[in-house]
Amino acid sequence: MKKGLILFASFALLLTVGIPAFSQAPSRSVETVMIDDFDGTNDAVTWTWNVQASRFVTENYPIINTFEAMPNSLKAVTNPEDTHKVIGVKTKFDRKGDNWIEIYPEKDGKPYEIPFRGNVKTLDFWVWGAHYLYFLDVLVRDADGRIHIIHAGNLAFDGWRNIIVDIPTYIRQHSRLRSGPEQMTFVAFRITTDPAEYVDDYVVYFDHFKYSTGALAYIFDGYELQKADFGDDETAKDGK
């Protein structure tokens, strides 16, 4: 009886580990992808950054620029001989209320949405607070075309702080259709003033914007055939 059980267990083990799972990808593999460190040395960054504001913004504001600086915590993991930069925004409003600014990527003079890769787990960035009671949100567009607002807390603190936000599981990051969007995209950072907070002189800085992702989560056996060219669509990708 025991011998029969041993043979059955050995056969089951052979079925489990002896047959390679060709159609499965290591979806648990997680990597960190740098979106922008704002140093201006990354060739993969093909966009610039711009800023817009709500209607009661003071004339000639907001202003966006880069500055030579970085959070102290990052100095230990970077080359001190390199030039490190951050992006900064200064703004004023003519009245208190529900004011906002948006810092967004731009390409060829138009707003540009940065595509994410894989199944994004978290967004990770450094932000410099001026102890104003303002609120920070991250705007992303899902694979169905809807914009989602992800809350990243308030900015009522002094100096640099590392912010890490989880991507909610209800956000569809990839289309279930062959012809749908291939990935979720980053739209903008939005900063909103508390209605009772001062609005006469505000500055904020960002650095080291990155994300963690299961980059292989949507790679499957035969993935290259998804965009195969059947000859009926000039925009289709070559499936060779």
N, C-alpha and C positions, 0 to 999 in steps of 0.2 A: 504493500500500500504506500509505504513511504517512498519507494523507488518510483512509483507512478507519479506521485506528487512532484518529485524532483524533476522528472522528465518534462512534465507539464509546465513547471515554472521556468525551466531552461528554454522551452519552446516559446513561451510568452516573452521572455527577455530578448530572444532573438528577433521576434517581431517588432519589439519596441526600439531596440538600439541597432539592430543589424541592417535595417533598411534606411538609407539616407533620405532625409526629408528635403527633396530638391525644391519643393515649392514654397519653403518657408525661409524668411529672412530673419536675422538676429535683431528683432524689433526692440529688444531691451537695451541695445547699444545706445549710449547717451554721449553726446559731445557738446562742447561749448563753442558757439559761433559769435565772433565779434561783428557787430553791425557797424560801429564807428567808434574809434578812440579819439577822434577829432584832432589828431596830430597832423593829418594831411599827408601821410606817407603810405597809406594803404591803397594800392592800385585797384583793389576790388570796390572801393567806394567811388561810384560814378555819379554821385549826386552832391548837391550843396544843401545848406539849411537856410530856411527863411522863417519869418514870424508874421503873424497877423493878429489883430485884436478886435474886440467888440466896439460898438459905435461911440462910446464916450471916452475913447483913448485921446490923450492930449496930442496936439499937433506935433508932427515929427517923431512920434513914438509909435510903436516900440522900436528899439535899436538892437540889432544882433551883431555879434562880433566874436572873434576868438582871442584868447589870452594865453600867455605862457604860464601854466600852472598845472597842478595835479593834486589829488588827495594824498596826504602823507602816507596813508596805509598802502598806496600803490607804489610808493618809491622803492620799497624793499623787493618788488618783483619786476622792476623795469630797469633799463640801462640808464644810469644817472647822466651819462654823456649825451644822450639823445635829447632833443627838444620836445617837450611834452606840452600839449595844448588842451584847453577846455573851450566849450562854447558857452557864451554868456548872452543874456537878454536883459535890457533895462527898459522899464515902462513906467508911464504915469497915466492916470485917468483924471478927468475933470470933475468927477463926482463918485461918491460911494454907491455901491449897488452890486448887481450881479454882473460884474465885469469878468472878462476872460482874455487870455492870450493862447495862441497855439503855435508851437514850434514844430515845423514839418519839413520833410525832405522835398527837394525840388530838382528837376532836371529839365534843361532846355527852356527855362523860364516858366515851367508849369509844375503844379504839385505832382509829386511822384510817390507811389506807395512801395515800400521796400518788401519784397517777398521773403517769407520765412521758408526754411527747409525742414522737412520731416514733421514730426508731431511735437510741437513746442510745449515744453513743460513749464518753464519760468522765464520771465524777463528780468534782467539784472543790470542796474546802472547806478551811477553816483550822481547825487544832486546836492547842490549847495543852497541851504536855506538861510533866509534873512530874518527869521523869527516873525514873519507876518502870518496871520491865520489865513493862508491861502490853501487851496486843495489841488492836488495833482492827480490827473487821470491819464491813462494810456488809451489811445483810440486804435482799434484794429478792425479790419474788414474781414468777415468770414468768407467761406467758399460759396455762400449763397448771395453774396453782395451786400449783406447787412453790416453796418458799423456797430461795434460793441464798445462800451465805455468800461474800462477796468480801473477800479479805484486803487490808487497807490498811497493813500493817506494824506495828511496835511504837511505843510512846510513850516510849521511853527517851531523851528529849531535853528541853531546857529551853526554855520559851517557845513562841512561835508558829511553826508550820510549815504551808506549803501542801501539801496532799495531793491528788494526782490519781490516780485509779484507772481502768483500762480495764474496760469491760463485756465479759466473755468472749463470743465469738461463738456459743457453744453454748447460751446462754440465749435461749429463745424470747420475744421481746418483744411479739409480736402473734399472736393466734390465726389459724390458717389457716381456721377455720370462721366463717361469718357470725354465728353465735350465741355465739361464744367471747369471752373478755375482749378489750377493745380495746387494752390496753396493759400493760406491766410496771409494777409499783408499788414504791415505797420503803416498807420495813417499819420499820427501826430501825438505829441505830448500836449495836454491841455491843462492850463493852470487857471483856476477860478477863484475870485476874491470872495471872502466872507462879506456879506452886505454891510457889516458894521466896522470892518477893518479899514485902516488908512490905505490910501491909494496914490499918494503923492510922489513916491520915490521908491521903486521896487527893482531889485536885481535878482537873478537866478542864474546858476551855472549847471552844466551837465558834463559828465565825462564817462568814458568806458561803458558804452551801451552794448550789451550782448544778450544772448539767450541760450538756454540749454534745450536740447532737442533729441528726440529719438529719430535720428536722421534716416534710419533704414526702415522705419515703421511702415512706409507705404511703398517699399520696393518689393516686388514679388517676381516669381519666375515668369518671364514673358513680359516684363514691364516695358521693354523697348517697343513692343507691338502696339502699345496704347495709342501712339501718335503716328502709326504707319500711314504712308501716303498711298491712297488707292487711285490717284490720278484725277480725282474729282474736286480737289480742294487745293488751290494754289498756296494757301497759308499753312497746310498741314506739314508736319515735320517729316523728314525722310526717315523711314523705319528700318533702313539697312543697318 
